[in-house]
Amino acid sequence: MPLHTLPAITRRKTRRGRGIGSRGAKSGRGQKGQGSRAGSFTKAGFEGGQTPLYMRLPKARGSKQRSTPQITKPAAVSLRHLNRFAPNTIVGPEILRTSGLASWRDKTVKIVGGGSLQHKLTVRAHAATASARAAIEAAGGKVEIIE
């Protein structure tokens, strides 16, 4: 149904400034003051002479760095998690992402120590710690660093 064919939802407007009979003695303008007079106008943010809120709040100082480089941490994969792969397989970043050890958002993968490797694997990663590299080579595997 088109919008212009919908029945209008109207609300009865109160007539203001028409004397006692419509709204009361002050015609909805409150008691005395600037707002009760005819032709009254105040700028947005005016608080009757009190210091306005935008002047009471602290001002931001310094500059905002707009071109901050995006710092990405590598996904850290522990040695004990590599035991789930079959012996003599090549384990790379894609296999680690599909198995859930690394997130799809992680751009790089780093193999860290922690646990021991039970069988021979060829591990392809962006980085590896010295202890992880030694443990993989002690198990008969090798580490390939990719760019």
Backbone torsions as a table, in degrees:
resi	resn	phi	psi	omega
1	MET	NA	127.7	179.9
2	PRO	-64.0	153.5	-174.3
3	LEU	-65.8	-34.0	-175.9
4	HIS	-76.6	-9.5	178.4
5	THR	-93.0	-7.5	179.3
6	LEU	-68.3	145.8	177.6
7	PRO	-68.1	137.5	-177.1
8	ALA	-71.2	134.2	175.7
9	ILE	-94.7	106.8	-175.9
10	THR	-107.7	152.3	177.3
11	ARG	-127.9	132.4	-176.6
12	ARG	-68.9	123.0	-178.4
13	LYS	-83.3	142.2	177.6
14	THR	-83.0	135.4	178.2
15	ARG	-82.2	122.9	-178.0
16	ARG	-112.4	153.7	177.0
17	GLY	73.3	29.2	-177.2
18	ARG	-118.7	17.4	175.0
19	GLY	98.8	-171.8	-172.2
20	ILE	-66.0	-38.5	-170.9
21	GLY	-65.3	-29.0	-172.8
22	SER	-91.2	-37.4	-170.8
23	ARG	-139.4	-17.8	-175.8
24	GLY	129.8	176.7	-170.6
25	ALA	-64.8	-32.6	-175.7
26	LYS	-97.8	1.1	176.1
27	SER	60.5	36.3	175.3
28	GLY	77.0	12.6	-177.8
29	ARG	-103.9	8.5	180.0
30	GLY	77.3	-156.3	179.6
31	GLN	-87.8	-145.4	-178.7
32	LYS	-73.3	167.4	175.6
33	GLY	131.5	-178.6	-174.5
34	GLN	-63.8	-37.7	-177.3
35	GLY	-74.0	-14.3	-178.3
36	SER	-86.8	-14.2	-176.7
37	ARG	-83.4	157.7	177.9
38	ALA	-71.2	139.1	177.9
39	GLY	74.5	22.4	-177.9
40	SER	-75.2	141.7	-179.7
41	PHE	-149.0	129.8	174.4
42	THR	-127.5	144.0	179.6
43	LYS	-70.0	157.4	178.7
44	ALA	-63.5	132.1	-180.0
45	GLY	91.4	-3.7	178.7
46	PHE	-73.7	131.6	-176.1
47	GLU	-119.5	35.8	174.3
48	GLY	72.5	26.5	-179.9
49	GLY	101.8	-20.9	174.3
50	GLN	-67.8	150.4	178.8
51	THR	-61.1	123.4	-175.5
52	PRO	-64.6	158.5	-176.0
53	LEU	-60.5	-39.1	-177.1
54	TYR	-68.4	-18.2	175.8
55	MET	-92.6	-21.0	179.7
56	ARG	-81.1	-24.7	-177.2
57	LEU	-76.8	150.0	179.2
58	PRO	-70.8	149.6	-178.3
59	LYS	-92.4	147.8	178.0
60	ALA	-74.0	135.5	179.2
61	ARG	-121.1	157.9	179.4
62	GLY	87.3	-175.7	-178.3
63	SER	-114.5	155.8	177.3
64	LYS	-100.2	127.5	178.6
65	GLN	-79.8	113.8	-178.2
66	ARG	-88.8	-26.7	-174.4
67	SER	-112.3	50.6	177.7
68	THR	-74.5	129.1	-179.7
69	PRO	-67.0	146.0	179.8
70	GLN	-77.0	116.7	-179.6
71	ILE	-93.0	122.4	-179.1
72	THR	-115.7	132.5	176.6
73	LYS	-92.5	145.3	176.7
74	PRO	-74.9	154.6	175.4
75	ALA	-76.3	122.1	-178.8
76	ALA	-88.7	120.1	179.3
77	VAL	-114.4	123.4	-177.1
78	SER	-81.3	156.2	-179.4
79	LEU	-63.1	-36.5	-176.8
80	ARG	-65.7	-22.5	177.3
81	HIS	-78.3	-18.3	-179.6
82	LEU	-78.3	-10.2	180.0
83	ASN	-69.8	-15.4	-179.4
84	ARG	-73.8	-17.0	-179.5
85	PHE	-85.4	150.8	-178.3
86	ALA	-67.4	151.9	178.9
87	PRO	-61.7	153.2	178.1
88	ASN	59.5	32.4	175.3
89	THR	-106.3	158.3	176.5
90	ILE	-96.1	118.1	-178.2
91	VAL	-106.0	114.3	180.0
92	GLY	-119.7	-177.1	-178.8
93	PRO	-61.2	-37.0	-179.9
94	GLU	-64.9	-41.8	179.4
95	ILE	-67.1	-37.3	178.6
96	LEU	-67.1	-34.3	178.2
97	ARG	-71.9	-41.6	-180.0
98	THR	-68.8	-28.8	179.1
99	SER	-83.9	-7.9	176.6
100	GLY	92.0	4.6	179.5
101	LEU	-79.7	-22.9	176.2
102	ALA	-131.2	148.1	-180.0
103	SER	-82.4	157.4	177.2
104	TRP	-68.9	-21.1	178.8
105	ARG	-78.4	-21.8	-178.5
106	ASP	-72.2	123.7	-178.6
107	LYS	-81.4	-33.7	-178.1
108	THR	-124.5	157.8	-178.9
109	VAL	-126.1	133.6	178.1
110	LYS	-124.0	131.1	178.6
111	ILE	-91.6	124.4	-178.7
112	VAL	-117.6	158.2	177.3
113	GLY	-71.0	174.2	-177.9
114	GLY	128.3	99.4	-174.2
115	GLY	93.9	-170.2	179.5
116	SER	-136.3	156.6	-179.8
117	LEU	-97.3	130.0	-172.9
118	GLN	-89.8	-24.0	-176.5
119	HIS	-141.6	175.4	-174.3
120	LYS	-77.6	129.4	178.1
121	LEU	-140.3	151.4	168.1
122	THR	-104.4	115.1	-174.2
123	VAL	-107.8	122.8	175.9
124	ARG	-108.0	118.1	-178.7
125	ALA	-147.2	168.8	179.4
126	HIS	-78.7	-25.9	178.9
127	ALA	-157.6	159.1	176.9
128	ALA	-151.9	143.5	177.7
129	THR	-77.3	163.1	-177.8
130	ALA	-64.6	-38.9	-180.0
131	SER	-69.0	-35.8	178.6
132	ALA	-68.9	-41.1	179.6
133	ARG	-63.6	-41.3	179.6
134	ALA	-65.8	-38.5	-179.3
135	ALA	-69.6	-37.7	178.8
136	ILE	-67.9	-42.7	179.9
137	GLU	-70.8	-29.3	176.5
138	ALA	-69.5	-28.2	178.4
139	ALA	-83.9	-0.6	178.1
140	GLY	98.1	2.2	-178.8
141	GLY	-96.5	-172.3	177.3
142	LYS	-143.1	157.6	-178.1
143	VAL	-113.2	128.3	175.7
144	GLU	-113.9	122.4	178.1
145	ILE	-90.0	125.3	179.7
146	ILE	-107.6	157.5	-179.3
147	GLU	-89.6	NA	NA
